[in-house]
């Protein structure tokens, strides 16, 4: 790939219209994309880029994967939505295949990651009252500082990011916050009213923060000992991103509730799911929770195809292999700007020193060279290309970062 000379005429028109008519709750790079294939996307002016964000890991399988597209097209011509008032012929096979792949007992399908998190919070509280015996209204859920689990009022209420929660209160009670990666703090925070511990195996939005080795294993042991539900939010880390199907596998544990989404549809359709053991999920009864679109036949057909290609095409193993080399190449960049390179699989971050003007100018310079990445928390660049990335493409990514940094 060569340096890109951007033609701003058409791009500028779209950017101006968005700014004039759209809510200003995002600050995207000024690139207007119109087509995608594999690891590449093209803008409206014909420039090609290598996508190093994958829609925040929603496009693990690559843009417009032909087998997922075929499954979606076929199902869209047959039946798209029934609601859960009736059954459909895609839901049961989806349950069966997902449970077999993840060793889960039960599945509750939803649409978005935030809905999966809200579902888990409701299930954990109900389990606490009906099974653990916590007094009504006293259930507590422990969360971690610097967490990111979505944008609902309840979720931002237990965020520690001022930008996420500022101006949106009052918030629901019932949450306690502990430092991420500190098992001693978790143990100290557990009380007889604790019903669940909600945690990301790797904190993505915070800047790909990896906990100390053994942290998740100890958290699992503490939750078991104190009769507390362990909820792992694998919406970003799951489905191959870290070089394992689920990030929990790196420490050989199993959560009581596991939340997946994003790549569950390969970027074609909003699909999420709560994976559970029977004891926890069975507290839900008809009428107590639901979703009009959750588990619809189109979503199930797309998710089945997305899971199938992820496994059959070796994308998970590729993420581990190519990710190790890319991370090593990035860590070898000699630059006074770089504070740290960290990651697992193809979930990588480059953190810059805070006094060097932030990560945004670096992302803009990379865009001009045909690489799309995005800053997070001002000083960190997240690198998460599709899991089909080749070694040559990974080497090219490292070359662009080396040239810019």
C-alpha positions, 0 to 999 in steps of 0.5 A: 500500500502507498500513502493515500492522497485524500480527495476531500470533496465527497468526504467533506459533504458527508461529514458536513451533513452528519455534523449538521443533522446528527447527534454529536455523541461520537468523534469519528475519524473523517473517513466515510466508508462505503464498502468492505471485504475481508480486512479492507474497507474503501471510502467514498473517494475510492481509497483503501484502508486496512481496518484495525478496529473491526467495529470494536471486534464485531467483525472478527470474521472479516467484512462481508464474509461470503458464507455469513452473507449467504446464510443471511440472504437465504434466511431473509428470503424465508422468515425474518421475525416471529417474536418469541410468541411463536417458535422458529426453526433456527432457534433450537439449532442455534441453542444446540450449536452454541451450547456444544461449542461453549459447554453451556447449559442454557442460552438467553438470546438478546440483541446488543451487548448492553442488553446482555449485561442488563439481562445478567444483572436481572438474572443475578439479582433474582437468583440472589433472592430466590436461591441464595436467600438475600433479603428483597432489595438488598442484593449487591453486585461487585464491579471493577473500576475503569469498566465498560459494559454499555451505555444504559442508565444502570450500567453507566451508573456503576462506571467510573468514567466521568464522561460516561456517567456525568449528567445522567443520574440519579442511578440505581443502587446496588453496586460496589466498585473494586480495583480491576485485577485486585483479588484481595479487594474483591475478597474484602468487598464480598458480603452476605448480600453479594450476588454477583461479580461482573468483570471483563477478562481484559478491559477493552475500552479502558485500553486493553488492560490485562489483569495479573496472571491468576486473577480470574482463577482466584476470582472464580475460587472466591465466587465459588467459596462465597456462593457468588455468581461470576459474570464474565463480559466477553462481548469484546474478548470472546469469539476468538479475539484473544486467541481462544474461543473465550478469554476465560480459557487462558486461565482454565475457568468457567463463569456462571454467566458469560456474555457474548455479542459483537462477533456473534453475527460477524458484523451483519446483524445485532446479536448477543447472548447470555450463556449460563448454567442451569441453576442460575438461568432457571430462575427466569419464568415466562413473562419475567424477561424478554425481547421482541427481536431476541432469538429471531430466525434471521439473527439465529441463522446469521449467528450459526454461520458466524460461529461456523466459519470462526471455527472451521476456518481456523480464525481463533488459532490464527489470532493467537499465531499472528497476534503474537508476532504483531505484538512483538513487532510493535513492542520492538518499535524504538520510539520515545512516544511509546510507553507500553505495548500490551495485548493478547491475540489480536487484541492489542494496545499501544499506549503513548506517553501522556505528555506527547499530544495524545493518540488522535494525531497518530491515528490521523497519520495512520489513516493517511497511510491507509490504516484505520485505528482509533484512540481510546482514553486519549493516549492509547491506540487500540489495534484489533484487526479481523481474525483473518489477518495474514502475517504479511498484513500484520507485518505491514501494520507494524511498518506503518506504526513504525513509520508514524511513531 
